Protein backbone atom coordinates (compact mmCIF):
# COMPACT_ATOMS: atom_id res chain seq x y z
CA UNK A 1 0.00 0.00 0.00
CA UNK A 2 2.87 2.37 0.86
CA UNK A 3 4.35 1.69 -2.56
CA UNK A 4 1.16 2.79 -4.38
CA UNK A 5 0.75 5.83 -2.17
CA UNK A 6 4.35 6.97 -2.85
CA UNK A 7 3.95 6.40 -6.60
CA UNK A 8 0.70 8.41 -6.74
CA UNK A 9 2.17 11.17 -4.55
CA UNK A 10 5.26 11.36 -6.79
CA UNK A 11 3.11 11.54 -9.95
CA UNK A 12 0.94 14.32 -8.49
CA UNK A 13 4.01 16.26 -7.33
CA UNK A 14 5.52 16.00 -10.81
CA UNK A 15 2.32 17.30 -12.43
CA UNK A 16 2.07 20.23 -10.02
CA UNK A 17 5.73 21.21 -10.51
CA UNK A 18 5.51 21.23 -14.32
CA UNK A 19 2.14 22.97 -14.53
CA UNK A 20 3.24 26.66 -14.77
CA UNK A 21 6.11 26.44 -17.26
CA UNK A 22 4.09 27.61 -20.28
CA UNK A 23 2.94 30.81 -18.59
CA UNK A 24 6.49 32.17 -18.51
CA UNK A 25 7.29 31.94 -22.22
CA UNK A 26 7.69 35.06 -24.30
CA UNK A 27 6.99 35.10 -28.02
CA UNK A 28 9.70 36.92 -29.99
CA UNK A 29 8.70 38.36 -33.37
CA UNK A 30 11.61 40.54 -34.48
CA UNK A 31 12.66 39.21 -37.89
CA UNK A 32 12.34 41.84 -40.63
CA UNK A 33 11.97 40.92 -44.30
CA UNK A 34 12.85 43.93 -46.45
CA UNK A 35 12.39 43.92 -50.21
CA UNK A 36 13.99 46.67 -52.33
CA UNK A 37 12.78 47.36 -55.87
CA UNK A 38 13.20 50.20 -58.30
CA UNK A 39 10.26 52.06 -59.86
CA UNK A 40 9.92 49.46 -62.63
CA UNK A 41 9.81 46.58 -60.14
CA UNK A 42 13.38 45.31 -60.61
CA UNK A 43 14.77 43.38 -57.63
CA UNK A 44 17.56 45.69 -56.46
CA UNK A 45 19.02 43.22 -53.92
CA UNK A 46 19.80 40.54 -56.51
CA UNK A 47 23.42 41.31 -57.36
CA UNK A 48 23.20 39.09 -60.46
CA UNK A 49 20.75 41.45 -62.17
CA UNK A 50 22.48 44.29 -64.06
CA UNK A 51 21.82 47.66 -62.41
CA UNK A 52 21.09 46.13 -58.98
CA UNK A 53 23.15 46.69 -55.87
CA UNK A 54 26.25 44.52 -55.48
CA UNK A 55 26.18 44.61 -51.66
CA UNK A 56 24.48 46.16 -48.65
CA UNK A 57 25.95 47.29 -45.31
CA UNK A 58 24.21 48.25 -42.07
CA UNK A 59 25.77 50.76 -39.64
CA UNK A 60 24.49 51.23 -36.09
CA UNK A 61 23.82 54.86 -35.15
CA UNK A 62 23.28 54.14 -31.43
CA UNK A 63 26.56 52.43 -30.56
CA UNK A 64 28.35 54.68 -28.06
CA UNK A 65 31.73 52.97 -28.41
CA UNK A 66 32.11 53.16 -32.20
CA UNK A 67 30.61 55.69 -34.57
CA UNK A 68 28.58 53.92 -37.24
CA UNK A 69 29.51 50.42 -36.04
CA UNK A 70 28.83 47.73 -38.66
CA UNK A 71 25.90 45.43 -37.93
CA UNK A 72 26.21 41.81 -38.93
CA UNK A 73 23.75 38.97 -39.06
CA UNK A 74 21.58 39.99 -41.99
CA UNK A 75 21.25 37.54 -44.83
CA UNK A 76 19.87 37.82 -48.35
CA UNK A 77 17.75 34.75 -49.12
CA UNK A 78 15.29 34.34 -51.97
CA UNK A 79 11.58 33.88 -51.41
CA UNK A 80 9.37 31.36 -53.24
CA UNK A 81 9.27 33.70 -56.28
CA UNK A 82 13.12 33.90 -56.27
CA UNK A 83 13.06 37.55 -55.23
CA UNK A 84 15.92 38.49 -52.91
CA UNK A 85 15.08 40.18 -49.62
CA UNK A 86 17.14 41.29 -46.65
CA UNK A 87 16.44 39.08 -43.64
CA UNK A 88 17.33 41.14 -40.57
CA UNK A 89 16.84 39.25 -37.30
CA UNK A 90 18.66 41.62 -34.92
CA UNK A 91 22.04 43.17 -34.31
CA UNK A 92 21.57 46.89 -33.78
CA UNK A 93 21.56 48.35 -30.31
CA UNK A 94 18.10 48.85 -28.82
CA UNK A 95 17.43 51.67 -26.42
CA UNK A 96 14.45 52.08 -24.14
CA UNK A 97 12.20 54.91 -25.25
CA UNK A 98 10.67 57.12 -22.58
CA UNK A 99 6.99 56.49 -23.05
CA UNK A 100 3.81 56.72 -21.13
CA UNK A 101 1.40 54.05 -22.26
CA UNK A 102 -1.96 52.97 -20.97
CA UNK A 103 -0.45 49.52 -20.43
CA UNK A 104 2.08 49.73 -17.61
CA UNK A 105 3.45 46.33 -18.64
CA UNK A 106 4.50 47.59 -22.11
CA UNK A 107 7.90 49.06 -22.92
CA UNK A 108 8.99 50.56 -26.24
CA UNK A 109 12.54 50.08 -27.54
CA UNK A 110 14.07 51.51 -30.69
CA UNK A 111 17.04 51.01 -33.03
CA UNK A 112 18.48 53.47 -35.55
CA UNK A 113 20.81 52.46 -38.31
CA UNK A 114 22.08 53.39 -41.74
CA UNK A 115 21.66 51.11 -44.71
CA UNK A 116 24.25 51.58 -47.43
CA UNK A 117 23.79 50.25 -50.96
CA UNK A 118 26.84 49.60 -53.12
CA UNK A 119 27.21 49.10 -56.88
CA UNK A 120 30.19 47.98 -58.92
CA UNK A 121 31.46 50.87 -61.06
CA UNK A 122 34.56 50.27 -63.22
CA UNK A 123 35.32 47.10 -61.20
CA UNK A 124 35.24 49.05 -57.90
CA UNK A 125 32.55 48.78 -55.21
CA UNK A 126 31.11 52.29 -54.85
CA UNK A 127 28.56 53.68 -52.41
CA UNK A 128 25.44 54.27 -54.48
CA UNK A 129 22.87 55.23 -51.87
CA UNK A 130 22.55 55.65 -48.11
CA UNK A 131 19.30 55.66 -46.14
CA UNK A 132 18.21 55.53 -42.50
CA UNK A 133 16.01 53.02 -40.73
CA UNK A 134 14.35 53.40 -37.35
CA UNK A 135 12.63 50.38 -35.83
CA UNK A 136 10.39 50.47 -32.78
CA UNK A 137 9.89 47.30 -30.76
CA UNK A 138 7.09 46.62 -28.31
CA UNK A 139 7.96 44.59 -25.21
CA UNK A 140 5.43 42.90 -22.96
CA UNK A 141 6.06 39.97 -20.62
CA UNK A 142 4.44 37.62 -23.13
CA UNK A 143 5.53 39.26 -26.43
CA UNK A 144 8.50 41.10 -27.95
CA UNK A 145 7.89 42.30 -31.52
CA UNK A 146 8.65 44.89 -34.16
CA UNK A 147 5.84 47.41 -33.95
CA UNK A 148 6.83 50.13 -36.47
CA UNK A 149 9.52 50.94 -39.02
CA UNK A 150 10.48 54.26 -40.55
CA UNK A 151 12.58 54.41 -43.71
CA UNK A 152 14.15 57.84 -44.27
CA UNK A 153 11.77 59.20 -41.63
CA UNK A 154 8.67 57.93 -43.45
CA UNK A 155 6.53 55.33 -41.71
CA UNK A 156 6.68 52.23 -43.91
CA UNK A 157 5.47 49.47 -41.59
CA UNK A 158 3.04 49.02 -38.72
CA UNK A 159 2.67 45.58 -37.19
CA UNK A 160 -0.43 43.56 -37.99
CA UNK A 161 -0.82 40.69 -35.53
CA UNK A 162 -0.31 37.27 -37.05
CA UNK A 163 1.47 38.57 -40.15
CA UNK A 164 5.16 38.60 -41.03
CA UNK A 165 7.21 41.77 -40.75
CA UNK A 166 7.50 42.55 -44.48
CA UNK A 167 8.64 45.96 -45.74
CA UNK A 168 8.77 46.92 -49.42
CA UNK A 169 11.02 49.82 -50.42
CA UNK A 170 11.06 51.51 -53.84
CA UNK A 171 14.39 53.10 -54.73
N, C-alpha and C positions, 0 to 999 in steps of 0.2 A: 504494500500500500504506500509506504514511504517513497518507493521508487517512482510510482505513478504521480504522486503529489509533487515531487521534485521536478519531474519532467514537464508537467503542466505548468508549474510555477516558472520554470526556466523559459518555456515557450511564450508565456504571457509577458514576462520581463523583456524578452527579445522584441516582441511586437511593440510594446510601449516605448522602448528606447529608440526604435527606428521610425516611429510614427511621424515626427516633426521635421525630418530632413528636407522634404520638398518645399516647405514654407520658406526656407532660407535661400533659395536659388534666385539669382538675378539673371534676367534675359539681357544679352548684350547684342545690340543691333547697330553696329558702327561702320559696316563696310559700305564704302561709296563706289558706285559704278559710274564713271564719267565718260561720256561719248563726246568726241569733238569732230565736227563736220564743217566744211566751208558752205557758202551760200548755195552751191549747186548740189550739196549732199555728199560730196566726196569725204571719205573716211580719212581724216587728217592724222590719225595716230598709227596708221598702217605705213610703216617706213618703206615698204616695197612699192607703194603707189607713187608715181612721179608727182612732185609738187607737195607731198605730205611732209610732215615733220620727221626728221631722222631720229630724234630723241627728245625726252622730256626730263626736266629736273625740278624737284621741289625744294624750296628753301624756307626754313622756319623763321618767322619774324618775331617770335616770342622767346627765343632762347637767349637768356641773359649772359651766358658764357661766351657765345660765339655769334657774331653778327651774321645773319642769313645762313644758319647752319643747315647743311644738306639733310634732307629727310630720306630715309631709305624704306624699303618694304613694299612700295607699290609695284605692281606687275601689270603687264599689258596682254591679257588673254583675248581670245576671240569668242564672241557669242555664237549661238546656233546659226546665225546668218553670216558668219565669218567676218563680222565687223569688230575691229579692235576697240577696246575700251580700257581706261585706266582703272584698275582695281586698287583702291586705297583703303587698307584696313585700319591703319593708325600710324603714328610715328611722330606727329607734331606735338609740341607741348600744349597742354590744355590748362587754362587758367579758370578759376572760379569767377563768375560774373556776379557783381553785387546786384541782387534782384530781390524784389519783394513780390512774392506770388501768393495766390490764395491758398495754395497747397504748401504747408510748411515742411512737408517731406520732400519737396522737389528742389533740386539745385540745377543751375544752368552753368555749363562750362563752355569755353570757346577756344578755337585755334585760329591762328592767322598764318598764312604762308603764301609764298610766291610760287607760281608755276611758270617755268621757262620752257619755251618751245624752240628747238634748234632745227636748222636745215643744213644740208650739205651744199656749199657754194664753192665752186672751183676746188673740189676735194678737201675742203676745210669745213668743220662743223662751226656754224655761225648762229648766234642768237637771233632768232627771227621775231619773237614776240614774248612779252612778259606780262602776266596778269596776276591779280591777287584773288585769294580765296579766303573766306571766313566761314567757319563751320561752328554752329551752336549745337551743343549736346544737352539733352535733358537727362538728369539722373534722379531716379527714385529707388527706394530699396529693392523693388522688384524688376526695374527696367532701366537700362542705360542705352540711349539711342541718339542718332543724329536727328535733330529737330528742324534745323534750317541751314541753308547754304546760300551765301552771297558770292557772286562772281563779278569782280570789278565793281563792287558796291551795289550790284543789282541782285535782288532776291531771285534766285533761280530754282529753289527747292524748298518745299515745306512737307514735312513727314505726313504720310497717310498710313495709318495703322494697317499692318498686314501686307504692305507692299514693299518692294525693294527700294533701296536708296539710289535711284537712277537720275542722273543729271545729264542733260543734252546741251552742249555749247556750240554755237555757230560762230566761226571765226572767219 
